[in-house]
Amino acid sequence: MKVFLILVVFVAVVSSPVMHGLDFAVDPKLGLNFGWVGGSGFNSALRLLDDSGQARTSARIGFTGGLFITVGLIEQFAIQTELLFSSVGGRYEYTFTGVEVDGVQSALVLEIPLFLKPRIPVGAGAVYLLFGPEAAIFLTDITTEEEGGGITTEVDVPPDNSVVFVLAGGLGYEVPAGLGKLSFEIRYSRSFTEIFEDFDSHLRVLTIMVGYGFDQ
């Protein structure tokens, strides 16, 4: 229901007469992300479980894809927003009573950023920067899967805050290709809202994407 309402608002905004008076485009984007789970609460819990002194976190690879909307204000500056469905999470390792345990946390989120997008012409294309806030909406519970000593366990826990505030920034390059522009982009984002109340944990995500925007 939550996603349906967001899509209804999205379609209403895109089809509004105001948008038809602007230089805007709605185009697809696809990529990979590398996610880490961190925060003092998460790290303390991990150290408490670990009896080797070598507990650590590492990246989990996920997928992301959706649509991006670019509203051109002037040739060198635009505003960009997106509807991205992303599989996020992270990996971790610890040793408990001599047993090495590998853990993975994952969830599906809908990312809705609002970016400032200055462009700098370079060669046939342009380099652009992205910076701005983002709302990340959890569409599923957070799944934690652990494997150790030949035993695998899986637990699904709903986040206390299903919508978290994120800041993101990135760098990209777009170049004319066919009927539009092909873009290559890398960005970093970090959540600042507590996912679980009174337990400091956050997501850090590095995303690499390819998009294609049709000329208007």
C-alpha positions as CSV (number, residue, x, y, z in Angstrom):
1,M,0.0,0.0,0.0
2,K,2.8,2.4,0.9
3,V,4.6,1.8,-2.4
4,F,1.3,2.1,-4.4
5,L,0.6,5.5,-2.8
6,I,4.2,6.7,-3.7
7,L,3.8,5.5,-7.3
8,V,0.4,7.4,-7.5
9,V,2.0,10.6,-6.3
10,F,5.0,10.0,-8.7
11,V,2.7,9.6,-11.7
12,A,0.6,12.6,-10.7
13,V,3.7,14.9,-10.4
14,V,5.2,13.7,-13.7
15,S,1.9,14.2,-15.6
16,S,1.1,17.6,-14.1
17,P,0.9,20.7,-16.3
18,V,3.6,22.3,-14.3
19,M,6.1,19.6,-15.2
20,H,5.2,19.9,-18.9
21,G,6.4,23.4,-18.8
22,L,9.9,22.4,-17.6
23,D,12.9,20.6,-19.2
24,F,12.5,17.3,-17.5
25,A,13.0,13.6,-18.3
26,V,12.0,10.3,-16.6
27,D,14.5,7.5,-17.4
28,P,15.8,4.1,-16.2
29,K,18.8,3.4,-14.1
30,L,20.4,0.1,-12.9
31,G,23.4,-0.8,-10.8
32,L,25.2,-2.6,-8.0
33,N,25.7,-1.5,-4.4
34,F,28.2,-2.5,-1.7
35,G,26.7,-2.1,1.8
36,W,28.1,-2.1,5.3
37,V,26.3,-2.1,8.7
38,G,27.8,0.0,11.4
39,G,27.2,2.2,14.4
40,S,28.3,2.0,18.1
41,G,25.3,-0.2,19.1
42,F,25.9,-2.7,16.4
43,N,29.6,-2.8,16.9
44,S,29.3,-3.2,20.7
45,A,26.9,-6.1,20.3
46,L,29.2,-7.8,17.8
47,R,32.2,-7.4,20.2
48,L,30.1,-8.8,23.1
49,L,29.3,-12.0,21.1
50,D,32.9,-12.4,19.9
51,D,35.5,-14.1,22.1
52,S,38.4,-13.9,19.6
53,G,39.0,-10.1,19.5
54,Q,38.8,-10.3,15.7
55,A,35.1,-9.5,14.9
56,R,34.8,-7.5,11.8
57,T,32.3,-6.2,9.2
58,S,32.5,-6.4,5.5
59,A,30.6,-5.4,2.4
60,R,27.5,-7.2,1.0
61,I,26.8,-6.9,-2.7
62,G,23.2,-6.0,-3.7
63,F,21.3,-4.7,-6.7
64,T,19.5,-1.4,-7.3
65,G,17.3,-0.2,-10.1
66,G,14.5,2.2,-10.9
67,L,13.7,5.5,-12.5
68,F,15.3,8.9,-12.2
69,I,13.8,12.3,-13.0
70,T,16.0,15.2,-14.1
71,V,14.6,18.7,-14.1
72,G,17.0,21.0,-16.0
73,L,16.9,24.6,-14.6
74,I,19.8,25.9,-16.7
75,E,22.3,24.1,-19.0
76,Q,24.9,23.6,-16.2
77,F,22.5,22.9,-13.3
78,A,19.6,20.5,-12.7
79,I,17.6,18.9,-9.9
80,Q,17.4,15.1,-9.8
81,T,15.1,12.8,-7.9
82,E,14.7,9.0,-8.1
83,L,12.6,6.0,-7.3
84,L,15.1,3.2,-6.7
85,F,14.4,-0.3,-5.4
86,S,17.6,-1.4,-3.6
87,S,18.7,-4.6,-1.8
88,V,20.9,-3.3,1.1
89,G,22.6,-4.7,4.1
90,G,26.0,-5.9,5.2
91,R,28.2,-8.8,6.3
92,Y,29.9,-9.5,9.6
93,E,32.1,-12.2,11.2
94,Y,32.7,-13.2,14.8
95,T,33.8,-16.2,16.9
96,F,31.6,-17.6,19.7
97,T,32.9,-20.3,22.0
98,G,35.5,-21.2,19.4
99,V,33.0,-21.4,16.5
100,E,33.4,-19.0,13.6
101,V,30.1,-17.4,12.6
102,D,29.4,-15.6,9.3
103,G,26.4,-13.3,9.3
104,V,24.5,-11.4,6.6
105,Q,21.9,-8.7,7.1
106,S,19.6,-7.7,4.2
107,A,16.5,-5.8,3.4
108,L,14.7,-4.3,0.4
109,V,14.3,-0.5,0.6
110,L,12.8,2.2,-1.7
111,E,15.2,5.1,-2.0
112,I,13.9,8.6,-2.8
113,P,16.7,11.2,-3.0
114,L,16.5,14.8,-4.0
115,F,19.9,15.9,-5.5
116,L,21.4,19.1,-6.6
117,K,23.1,18.3,-9.9
118,P,25.7,20.8,-11.3
119,R,27.2,19.9,-14.6
120,I,30.7,20.7,-16.1
121,P,31.2,20.1,-19.8
122,V,34.1,17.8,-20.5
123,G,34.8,16.6,-24.0
124,A,31.7,15.3,-25.8
125,G,29.8,14.9,-22.5
126,A,29.7,16.4,-19.0
127,V,30.9,15.5,-15.5
128,Y,28.2,16.1,-12.9
129,L,28.1,16.1,-9.1
130,L,25.2,14.9,-6.9
131,F,24.5,15.9,-3.3
132,G,21.4,15.9,-1.2
133,P,19.1,14.2,1.3
134,E,17.3,10.9,0.8
135,A,14.4,9.0,2.3
136,A,15.0,5.3,2.5
137,I,11.8,3.4,3.1
138,F,12.0,-0.2,4.3
139,L,9.7,-2.5,2.2
140,T,10.6,-5.7,4.1
141,D,11.8,-6.8,7.5
142,I,15.5,-6.9,8.1
143,T,16.7,-10.5,7.6
144,T,19.7,-11.8,9.6
145,E,21.2,-15.1,8.5
146,E,24.0,-16.7,10.4
147,E,26.0,-19.8,9.6
148,G,28.5,-21.4,11.9
149,G,29.5,-25.0,13.0
150,G,27.3,-26.5,10.3
151,I,24.2,-24.7,11.6
152,T,22.3,-22.0,9.7
153,T,19.7,-19.7,11.4
154,E,17.5,-17.0,9.9
155,V,15.6,-14.3,11.7
156,D,13.3,-11.5,10.3
157,V,12.9,-8.4,12.4
158,P,10.9,-5.3,11.4
159,P,12.8,-2.0,11.8
160,D,11.5,0.4,14.5
161,N,11.8,3.2,12.0
162,S,10.6,2.1,8.6
163,V,11.7,5.5,7.1
164,V,15.2,6.6,7.7
165,F,17.0,9.9,6.8
166,V,20.1,9.5,4.5
167,L,22.7,11.9,3.1
168,A,24.2,11.0,-0.2
169,G,26.8,12.4,-2.6
170,G,28.3,11.2,-5.9
171,L,30.1,11.8,-9.1
172,G,29.1,10.9,-12.7
173,Y,29.8,11.3,-16.3
174,E,27.2,11.5,-19.1
175,V,27.9,11.3,-22.8
176,P,25.6,11.5,-25.9
177,A,24.6,8.0,-27.2
178,G,22.0,7.3,-29.8
179,L,18.7,9.1,-29.0
180,G,19.9,10.3,-25.6
181,K,22.6,10.3,-23.0
182,L,24.4,7.4,-21.3
183,S,25.5,8.0,-17.7
184,F,28.0,6.3,-15.4
185,E,27.8,7.1,-11.8
186,I,29.3,6.3,-8.4
187,R,27.8,7.6,-5.1
188,Y,28.1,7.1,-1.3
189,S,25.3,7.3,1.1
190,R,24.9,7.0,4.9
191,S,21.8,6.8,7.1
192,F,21.5,9.0,10.1
193,T,18.2,7.9,11.6
194,E,18.3,5.0,14.1
195,I,16.9,1.9,12.4
196,F,16.2,0.4,15.9
197,E,15.3,2.7,18.8
198,D,18.0,3.2,21.4
199,F,20.4,1.1,19.4
200,D,22.9,3.0,17.3
201,S,23.1,1.3,13.9
202,H,23.3,2.7,10.4
203,L,23.8,1.7,6.8
204,R,26.6,2.8,4.6
205,V,26.3,2.1,0.9
206,L,28.6,2.6,-2.1
207,T,26.6,2.4,-5.4
208,I,27.8,2.1,-9.0
209,M,25.1,2.7,-11.6
210,V,24.5,3.0,-15.3
211,G,21.5,5.1,-16.6
212,Y,20.1,6.1,-20.0
213,G,18.3,9.4,-20.5
214,F,16.3,10.1,-23.6
215,D,16.6,13.6,-25.1
216,Q,13.4,15.7,-24.8
